[in-house]
Every structure is written in C-alpha cells, then in structure tokens.
Amino acid sequence: MAYITVSALSHPGLVRDHNEDSLVVGPWTLCGTMTEGTQTLGFPLGNPLVVAVADGIGGQPAGEVASSLVVRHLASLGPTLDSEQAVRDALDVCNHAVYAAADRDPELATMGTTLAGAVVLAKELLVFNVGDSRVLDVSPNGLGEGGTPLHQMSVDDSPPLAPGRRTTSIITQALGGAPRFSPITPHVSTVPLTAGEHYLVCTDGLTDPVPEDRLEDLLRTHDDGRAAYELWRSAIEAGGPDNITLALIDLLE
C-alpha cells in the first residue's frame, strides 16, 4: 500500500527578529513559529493531501498574519481540493480572506503573502503557487539538464533578473499585499504521480541563499528528515538572511 511522508521545518533564520512564514500539511499547520528540528508526518495515499508554505511579504505589516490566515484556510479546504479548478477557487477564497481581514483592521492594511504547494491525489499531483515560493521535483525521474535532480514546477511571479543577478526580492503578485483588492492569476498544473517520487516545497529563505548546485548535492546525499535538516543547515551556513520553511514530500510503497 502506498503512503506519503512529509518532512518539514520552519525557522526564522539568523537576521529576521521573527518568523513570517507559515506551513500546512494536511490538517496540521505551523504559523509564525519555529520547529524543534524536523517534523515527519505520515499519511495514507488516497484523499487529497495539501502541503504548502506561505511567506509573509517583508517590509509590509503583519506578514505572519497573512501567511497564517492562508494556511489555515487551506487546512480547512484541503479535503475538497481534488481538481485544478478546486485549487484555483480555494486560492481565490484565501486572497479575499486576506483583504477582508486587512479591511477590518487598519494596522493590517497591505499585508500579504506568497504561497506555493502541492495537493497529493491518488494518481496525480496538483502543483500551485502565487509569488516566488517554490515547488521543486527532486525525483530521479524528474532529472533536469545534466543529470541534476532538480526541476522547478512552480512559476516565479517576479520580473526578469538583471544581468549577473541570481535572485530578486520583487514579486509581481501575491495574496493580499495591496491597498485595494487585486485579483490573482494562480499558477496551477497537474502531473502524474508514481511511487518513489520526491518533491520539495519551500520559501525563498532556502532558495535565495543556497545555490542550486548545493541543493542538488544535498538531495543526492540525503533524504527524508535528514535531507530537510541539511537543507536548513545549508541556508543557515549561508547567513540565514530570511525565514526558512520547507517540506519534503515522499511517495513510498
């Protein structure tokens, strides 16, 4: 019988004074706090299982409020996310919820968050994102060019990079984040699911400071909870400039 394990952690990093990231794994949420090491959860394959990270927009108020509100909505809606349209509808609900909360409290005005994740179904994976948090295929069957184990499945909502730049802090859409309501155009796609697949869902607190070749080396060497820990440690060793939240999804027999 196939089953799913999710190894996850969240940490504020070494520079930020608090954590504005949030995480959802099925009915379990972690909002604006820090895990004590890697948490690994197991689930039977069958019913929709949502795994996602939300990264509150830095430089704007209450990013942790926006990210936690979104993952809690996803935890509630998770069992209904059985199609691309259901995912799009859920993300619209989340976007409206962020703006509604900001309208009720002037101190929350312009709060917003990115979101990236996947819904594991019995035979398919629904991948989605708004903003620049990422979903990566790290499976042997998803090898990128040159035999690398990384293939980005999400689509960054950010402008083209300037020459010589590897990252940018600018995003072109988010859930909330503007003075007045702005609709979203989420990226949603479907891929087939087979045993042995591995996926990484993470905020840019991991992918910005850690180069892709380093991520590849770690994912070749480690798996499950140890891989999650080593990825986090690599971001810390690179200075931990931002909040770090990640989840590794493994489909096993």
Backbone hydrogen bonds, N-H to C=O, Kabsch-Sander energy under -0.5 kcal/mol:
donor,donor_aa,acceptor,acceptor_aa,energy
3,Y,252,L,-2.7
4,I,43,F,-3.4
5,T,250,D,-2.3
6,V,41,L,-2.7
7,S,248,L,-2.2
8,A,6,V,-0.6
8,A,39,Q,-3.1
9,L,246,L,-2.0
11,H,244,I,-2.5
14,L,240,G,-2.2
15,V,240,G,-1.2
16,R,12,P,-0.6
20,E,18,H,-0.6
22,S,54,A,-2.5
23,L,30,L,-2.5
24,V,52,A,-2.5
25,V,28,W,-3.0
26,G,50,V,-3.2
28,W,25,V,-2.3
30,L,23,L,-2.5
32,G,21,D,-2.2
32,G,30,L,-0.5
35,T,10,S,-2.2
37,G,35,T,-1.3
39,Q,8,A,-3.0
41,L,6,V,-2.6
43,F,4,I,-2.8
45,L,2,A,-1.5
46,G,47,N,-0.6
49,L,120,V,-1.5
51,V,118,A,-2.7
52,A,24,V,-2.3
53,V,116,A,-2.7
54,A,22,S,-2.6
55,D,114,T,-0.8
56,G,20,E,-1.7
56,G,54,A,-0.6
57,I,112,G,-2.5
60,Q,57,I,-1.1
63,G,60,Q,-0.6
66,A,62,A,-2.0
67,S,63,G,-2.5
68,S,64,E,-1.9
69,L,65,V,-2.2
70,V,66,A,-2.0
71,V,67,S,-2.2
72,R,68,S,-1.9
73,H,69,L,-1.7
74,L,70,V,-2.3
75,A,71,V,-2.4
76,S,72,R,-1.7
77,L,73,H,-2.5
78,G,74,L,-1.9
80,T,77,L,-2.4
81,L,78,G,-1.8
82,D,80,T,-1.9
87,V,83,S,-1.9
88,R,84,E,-2.5
89,D,85,Q,-2.7
90,A,86,A,-2.1
91,L,87,V,-2.4
92,D,88,R,-2.0
93,V,89,D,-2.1
94,C,90,A,-2.3
95,N,91,L,-2.4
96,H,92,D,-2.6
97,A,93,V,-2.2
98,V,94,C,-2.1
99,Y,95,N,-2.0
100,A,96,H,-2.6
101,A,97,A,-2.3
102,A,98,V,-2.0
103,D,99,Y,-2.3
104,R,100,A,-1.4
105,D,101,A,-0.9
108,L,105,D,-2.4
109,A,106,P,-1.3
110,T,178,A,-0.5
111,M,108,L,-2.2
113,T,175,L,-2.0
114,T,55,D,-2.2
115,L,130,V,-2.6
116,A,53,V,-2.1
117,G,128,F,-2.6
118,A,51,V,-2.6
119,V,126,L,-2.3
120,V,49,L,-2.9
120,V,118,A,-0.5
121,L,119,V,-0.7
121,L,124,E,-2.8
122,A,46,G,-0.6
125,L,191,V,-2.7
126,L,119,V,-2.5
127,V,125,L,-0.7
127,V,189,S,-2.7
128,F,117,G,-2.6
129,N,187,H,-1.7
130,V,115,L,-2.9
134,R,202,C,-2.7
136,L,200,L,-3.2
137,D,151,H,-3.3
138,V,136,L,-0.7
138,V,198,H,-2.1
142,G,139,S,-1.5
143,L,140,P,-0.9
144,G,148,T,-3.1
147,G,144,G,-1.4
148,T,145,E,-0.8
151,H,137,D,-1.4
153,M,135,V,-2.9
154,S,135,V,-1.5
157,D,131,G,-1.6
158,S,156,D,-1.3
165,R,162,A,-2.4
172,T,157,D,-2.2
173,Q,157,D,-0.6
175,L,113,T,-2.8
176,G,174,A,-0.7
177,G,111,M,-2.6
187,H,129,N,-2.4
188,V,186,P,-0.6
189,S,127,V,-2.3
191,V,125,L,-2.2
193,L,123,K,-2.4
196,G,251,L,-2.7
197,E,194,T,-1.4
199,Y,249,I,-2.4
200,L,136,L,-2.8
201,V,247,A,-2.8
202,C,134,R,-2.4
203,T,245,T,-2.2
206,L,203,T,-1.8
207,T,203,T,-1.1
208,D,204,D,-2.2
210,V,206,L,-1.5
214,R,211,P,-0.6
215,L,211,P,-2.0
216,E,212,E,-2.6
217,D,213,D,-2.0
218,L,214,R,-2.2
219,L,215,L,-2.3
220,R,216,E,-1.8
221,T,217,D,-1.5
222,H,218,L,-2.4
226,R,223,D,-0.9
227,A,223,D,-1.4
228,A,224,D,-2.0
229,Y,225,G,-2.2
230,E,226,R,-2.6
231,L,227,A,-2.4
232,W,228,A,-2.2
233,R,229,Y,-2.7
234,S,230,E,-2.0
235,A,231,L,-1.7
236,I,232,W,-2.2
237,E,233,R,-2.8
238,A,234,S,-1.2
239,G,236,I,-2.0
240,G,235,A,-2.5
244,I,11,H,-3.2
245,T,243,N,-0.5
246,L,9,L,-2.2
247,A,201,V,-2.4
248,L,7,S,-2.9
249,I,199,Y,-3.2
249,I,247,A,-0.5
250,D,5,T,-2.7
250,D,248,L,-0.5
251,L,197,E,-2.2
252,L,3,Y,-2.9
252,L,250,D,-0.6
